[in-house]
Amino acid sequence: MSATSQGSTIKLDLASQFGHEKPEISIHFATLEEAGSFVRSYAFNEGKSVKRNKGTRNYKKWLCTSTAEECPWFVTLSRKRETTSKGSEVVRGRKKKKKLSHVPDNAWYISKLDLQHSQFCNSVVEMTSKYLVEQPGFKAAITEGHSTSMKRVVNNVKTFHGVDMQKQPALVYRAIQSEKEKQKVDPTVEYRRLPSFFQVFERKTLDRVFAVNWTLVGDFLGLSWLLARWC
């Protein structure tokens, strides 16, 4: 399975990051960058990828990347223009009907959309370093005191998610370096990785898990014993 197919990747938590689980009319974002990140992340969760049309200064459109046929999927974002003191939108010197009062001036909001893909849509997900670091298989591979080599990470991601990152070393390297920096800044990051280990364990037989991860489990047990001695 290539790095551009979803396989058994874990969906991103859009509600926590953006406040919304899926695109809907009138939801808004402070910047175009944030809006685009939301649309791409939603596509990732759906096992698809999207591209942005050139558009205009106040109008941008994301389309499905399917090449088999014209897929109707799209999300359009518009930027709310300056409003008068009475709440009417100003457009080329004219006052427009009051609307979208909940959207701040210059914010980007979803104005149109169609989230239905065509029957023969062949768009596939595009893995990025941002999405890669969210996968349990990757998190389980990046543990202090253990090898964080490219080979270990690539093998872990392929074993647990069916995604082959071997031909994207630069992407994997960026993800590894990003996680290493987080570990330096936040010493509690290792403890937050425990759920990732449990998810990985559930996906494999007990024999395979103990064979591959016995050293890691031993380290945790040893740490617990030392803490007990100190307390």
MODA-V453005 format. One record per pair of residues at least 6 apart in sequence whose ideal C-beta (glycine too) atoms are under 8 Angstrom apart, sorted by the first residue. I is the first residue (numbers start at 1). J is the second residue. D is the distance in Angstrom with one decimal. If there is no record, write none. Layout:
I/J/D  I/J/D
This chain:
1/7/5.1  1/162/4.7  1/163/6.2  1/164/6.0  2/124/7.8  2/163/7.9  2/164/5.9  3/127/5.1  3/163/5.7  3/164/5.7  3/165/5.0  3/167/6.7  3/168/5.3  3/171/7.9  4/49/7.4  4/124/4.9  4/125/6.5  4/126/5.5  4/127/6.6  5/47/7.9  5/124/5.0  5/125/6.5  5/162/7.9  5/163/7.0  6/44/7.8  6/47/4.1  6/124/7.1  6/125/4.3  6/163/7.7  7/161/5.2  7/162/3.3  7/163/5.0  8/160/7.5  8/161/5.2  8/162/5.4  8/203/7.8  9/125/7.3  9/127/7.8  9/131/7.6  9/135/5.8  9/161/5.2  9/163/6.4  10/134/6.7  10/135/5.7  10/136/6.1  10/161/7.8  10/199/7.6  11/44/8.0  11/45/4.5  12/41/5.2  12/44/6.3  12/45/5.8  12/131/6.8  12/134/5.9  14/20/6.4  14/21/5.3  14/22/7.5  14/38/6.9  14/41/5.8  14/42/6.4  14/45/7.0  15/21/5.0  17/41/7.4  18/29/7.7  18/34/7.5  18/37/7.9  18/38/4.8  18/41/7.5  20/27/5.4  20/38/7.1  22/42/5.9  22/115/7.2  23/38/7.4  23/39/6.5  23/42/6.0  23/75/5.1  23/110/5.5  23/113/5.4  23/115/6.6  24/110/6.6  24/113/7.8  25/110/5.7  25/111/7.2  25/112/7.6  25/113/6.8  26/100/6.6  26/102/7.5  26/103/7.1  26/109/5.7  26/110/6.6  26/111/8.0  27/109/6.7  27/110/5.6  28/80/7.5  28/102/7.7  28/103/4.6  28/104/7.3  28/107/4.6  28/108/6.3  28/109/3.9  28/110/7.6  29/35/4.0  29/38/6.6  29/77/7.9  29/107/6.5  29/108/5.0  29/109/7.6  30/104/7.7  30/107/5.9  30/108/7.9  31/108/7.0  32/60/6.5  32/77/7.2  32/79/7.6  32/108/5.4  34/108/7.9  35/60/7.9  35/77/5.2  35/108/4.5  35/110/7.9  36/52/6.5  36/60/7.8  36/62/7.3  39/50/6.2  39/62/4.9  39/75/5.2  39/77/7.8  40/49/7.6  40/50/6.0  40/62/7.8  41/131/7.7  43/49/5.7  43/50/4.6  43/64/7.9  43/125/7.4  44/125/5.4  44/126/7.5  44/131/5.7  46/117/7.9  47/124/7.0  47/125/5.1  48/64/6.3  48/65/7.4  48/73/7.6  48/117/6.8  48/121/7.4  48/123/4.4  48/124/7.0  48/125/6.2  49/65/4.9  49/123/5.7  49/124/6.5  49/125/5.7  49/126/4.1  50/62/4.6  50/63/6.4  50/64/6.0  50/65/6.2  50/73/7.7  50/75/7.7  50/123/7.8  51/62/7.0  51/63/5.8  51/65/5.4  52/60/6.1  52/61/7.1  52/62/5.3  52/63/7.8  53/60/7.0  53/61/4.5  53/62/7.5  53/63/6.3  55/61/5.7  57/79/7.6  58/78/6.1  58/79/4.3  58/81/6.8  59/76/7.2  59/77/7.6  59/78/5.5  59/79/7.6  60/76/7.3  60/77/4.9  60/78/8.0  60/108/7.6  61/74/5.9  61/75/7.3  61/76/4.8  61/77/7.6  62/74/6.4  62/75/4.7  62/76/7.8  62/77/7.7  63/71/7.7  63/73/7.1  63/74/5.3  64/71/4.0  64/72/8.0  64/73/4.0  64/74/7.2  64/117/6.3  64/121/6.3  64/123/5.1  65/123/4.6  66/73/7.9  66/117/7.3  66/118/6.8  66/120/7.9  66/121/4.3  66/122/5.3  66/123/4.3  67/122/6.2  68/118/8.0  68/120/4.9  68/121/6.7  68/122/4.2  69/118/5.8  69/120/5.4  69/121/7.5  70/118/7.4  71/117/5.5  71/118/4.5  71/121/4.6  71/123/6.7  72/114/5.3  72/116/6.2  72/117/7.6  72/118/6.2  73/114/6.0  73/115/6.3  73/116/6.5  73/117/5.0  73/118/7.8  73/121/7.4  74/112/7.5  74/113/6.6  74/114/5.5  75/110/6.2  75/112/7.8  75/113/4.7  75/115/7.7  76/110/7.0  76/111/5.2  76/112/4.1  76/113/6.6  77/108/4.8  77/109/6.7  77/110/5.9  77/111/6.8  78/108/7.1  78/109/6.2  78/111/4.2  79/106/6.2  79/107/7.2  79/108/5.3  79/109/7.9  80/89/7.1  80/100/5.9  80/103/4.8  80/104/7.1  80/105/5.9  80/106/6.5  80/107/5.5  80/108/7.8  80/109/6.2  81/89/5.5  81/90/6.2  81/91/6.4  81/105/7.2  81/106/7.6  82/89/7.6  82/90/5.4  82/105/5.3  82/106/7.5  83/89/5.3  83/90/6.7  83/105/5.9  84/90/6.1  84/95/6.4  86/98/7.4  87/98/4.8  87/101/5.9  88/95/4.3  88/96/6.0  88/97/7.1  88/98/5.2  89/95/7.4  89/96/4.2  89/97/7.9  89/98/7.6  89/99/7.1  89/100/7.7  90/96/7.3  100/109/6.5  103/109/5.0  117/123/7.3  127/163/6.3  127/165/7.0  127/168/7.4  127/171/7.1  128/171/6.9  129/171/5.3  129/172/7.7  129/174/4.3  129/175/4.1  129/178/6.4  132/138/5.5  132/157/7.2  132/165/7.3  132/171/6.9  132/172/7.1  132/175/4.5  133/139/7.4  133/175/5.1  133/178/6.1  133/179/5.8  135/157/6.5  135/160/7.8  135/161/5.8  135/163/8.0  136/160/6.7  136/195/7.7  136/196/4.0  136/197/7.9  136/199/4.3  136/200/5.5  137/156/4.8  137/157/4.8  137/159/6.8  137/160/3.4  137/161/5.0  137/196/8.0  137/200/6.3  138/153/6.3  138/156/6.8  138/157/5.6  138/175/6.7  138/179/7.9  139/179/7.8  139/193/5.2  139/196/3.9  140/156/6.2  140/160/7.5  140/193/7.0  140/196/5.1  140/197/5.5  140/200/4.8  141/148/7.1  141/152/5.4  141/153/4.6  141/156/3.9  141/157/7.4  142/148/5.5  142/153/7.0  142/176/6.6  142/179/4.6  142/180/7.5  142/183/7.9  142/193/7.9  143/190/6.8  143/193/6.7  143/216/6.9  144/183/6.1  144/190/5.8  145/219/6.6  146/152/7.9  146/215/7.9  146/216/6.7  148/176/5.7  148/180/7.0  150/169/6.1  150/172/5.9  150/173/6.8  150/176/7.4  153/165/7.7  153/172/5.8  153/175/7.7  153/176/6.1  154/164/7.8  154/165/5.1  154/166/5.5  154/172/6.2  157/163/5.5  157/165/5.6  158/164/5.4  158/165/7.2  158/166/7.7  160/200/5.6  160/203/5.8  160/204/7.7  165/171/6.8  165/172/5.2  182/189/5.6  183/189/5.2  183/190/7.2  197/213/7.6  197/216/7.7  200/209/7.7  200/213/8.0  201/209/5.1  201/213/7.6  204/212/7.9  210/217/7.7
